[in-house]
């Protein structure tokens, strides 16, 4: 099953500031999240506590050791 991934406008603006290499690293993390959805665990993602939507995940990613 492929999960829908949504992002905020703030994320979209931030994405535009990344280098191509940084975008590729992040895209790999997003693909993991898309494939595994809420079962993608730490350190790749973490649950969002207090969300009114169940199974919300926050993507945790890094490029060359930098979050």
MODELLER restraints for C-alpha pairs under 7 A, 6 or more apart:
rsr = mdl.restraints
at = mdl.atoms
rsr.add(forms.Gaussian(group=physical.xy_distance, feature=features.Distance(at['CA:1:A'], at['CA:35:A']), mean=6.77, stdev=0.5))
rsr.add(forms.Gaussian(group=physical.xy_distance, feature=features.Distance(at['CA:2:A'], at['CA:34:A']), mean=5.65, stdev=0.5))
rsr.add(forms.Gaussian(group=physical.xy_distance, feature=features.Distance(at['CA:2:A'], at['CA:35:A']), mean=5.27, stdev=0.5))
rsr.add(forms.Gaussian(group=physical.xy_distance, feature=features.Distance(at['CA:3:A'], at['CA:34:A']), mean=4.86, stdev=0.5))
rsr.add(forms.Gaussian(group=physical.xy_distance, feature=features.Distance(at['CA:3:A'], at['CA:35:A']), mean=6.42, stdev=0.5))
rsr.add(forms.Gaussian(group=physical.xy_distance, feature=features.Distance(at['CA:3:A'], at['CA:37:A']), mean=5.59, stdev=0.5))
rsr.add(forms.Gaussian(group=physical.xy_distance, feature=features.Distance(at['CA:4:A'], at['CA:34:A']), mean=6.56, stdev=0.5))
rsr.add(forms.Gaussian(group=physical.xy_distance, feature=features.Distance(at['CA:5:A'], at['CA:34:A']), mean=6.39, stdev=0.5))
rsr.add(forms.Gaussian(group=physical.xy_distance, feature=features.Distance(at['CA:22:A'], at['CA:63:A']), mean=5.93, stdev=0.5))
rsr.add(forms.Gaussian(group=physical.xy_distance, feature=features.Distance(at['CA:25:A'], at['CA:63:A']), mean=5.88, stdev=0.5))
rsr.add(forms.Gaussian(group=physical.xy_distance, feature=features.Distance(at['CA:26:A'], at['CA:61:A']), mean=6.44, stdev=0.5))
rsr.add(forms.Gaussian(group=physical.xy_distance, feature=features.Distance(at['CA:29:A'], at['CA:61:A']), mean=6.35, stdev=0.5))
rsr.add(forms.Gaussian(group=physical.xy_distance, feature=features.Distance(at['CA:33:A'], at['CA:40:A']), mean=6.07, stdev=0.5))
rsr.add(forms.Gaussian(group=physical.xy_distance, feature=features.Distance(at['CA:38:A'], at['CA:55:A']), mean=5.65, stdev=0.5))
rsr.add(forms.Gaussian(group=physical.xy_distance, feature=features.Distance(at['CA:38:A'], at['CA:57:A']), mean=6.37, stdev=0.5))
rsr.add(forms.Gaussian(group=physical.xy_distance, feature=features.Distance(at['CA:43:A'], at['CA:60:A']), mean=6.68, stdev=0.5))
rsr.add(forms.Gaussian(group=physical.xy_distance, feature=features.Distance(at['CA:44:A'], at['CA:59:A']), mean=6.22, stdev=0.5))
rsr.add(forms.Gaussian(group=physical.xy_distance, feature=features.Distance(at['CA:44:A'], at['CA:60:A']), mean=4.99, stdev=0.5))
rsr.add(forms.Gaussian(group=physical.xy_distance, feature=features.Distance(at['CA:44:A'], at['CA:61:A']), mean=6.23, stdev=0.5))
rsr.add(forms.Gaussian(group=physical.xy_distance, feature=features.Distance(at['CA:45:A'], at['CA:57:A']), mean=6.22, stdev=0.5))
rsr.add(forms.Gaussian(group=physical.xy_distance, feature=features.Distance(at['CA:45:A'], at['CA:58:A']), mean=5.38, stdev=0.5))
rsr.add(forms.Gaussian(group=physical.xy_distance, feature=features.Distance(at['CA:45:A'], at['CA:59:A']), mean=4.46, stdev=0.5))
rsr.add(forms.Gaussian(group=physical.xy_distance, feature=features.Distance(at['CA:45:A'], at['CA:60:A']), mean=4.85, stdev=0.5))
rsr.add(forms.Gaussian(group=physical.xy_distance, feature=features.Distance(at['CA:46:A'], at['CA:57:A']), mean=5.58, stdev=0.5))
rsr.add(forms.Gaussian(group=physical.xy_distance, feature=features.Distance(at['CA:46:A'], at['CA:58:A']), mean=5.32, stdev=0.5))
rsr.add(forms.Gaussian(group=physical.xy_distance, feature=features.Distance(at['CA:46:A'], at['CA:59:A']), mean=6.78, stdev=0.5))
rsr.add(forms.Gaussian(group=physical.xy_distance, feature=features.Distance(at['CA:47:A'], at['CA:56:A']), mean=6.08, stdev=0.5))
rsr.add(forms.Gaussian(group=physical.xy_distance, feature=features.Distance(at['CA:47:A'], at['CA:57:A']), mean=4.65, stdev=0.5))
rsr.add(forms.Gaussian(group=physical.xy_distance, feature=features.Distance(at['CA:47:A'], at['CA:58:A']), mean=6.13, stdev=0.5))
rsr.add(forms.Gaussian(group=physical.xy_distance, feature=features.Distance(at['CA:48:A'], at['CA:56:A']), mean=5.76, stdev=0.5))
rsr.add(forms.Gaussian(group=physical.xy_distance, feature=features.Distance(at['CA:48:A'], at['CA:57:A']), mean=5.66, stdev=0.5))
rsr.add(forms.Gaussian(group=physical.xy_distance, feature=features.Distance(at['CA:48:A'], at['CA:58:A']), mean=6.29, stdev=0.5))
rsr.add(forms.Gaussian(group=physical.xy_distance, feature=features.Distance(at['CA:61:A'], at['CA:67:A']), mean=5.88, stdev=0.5))
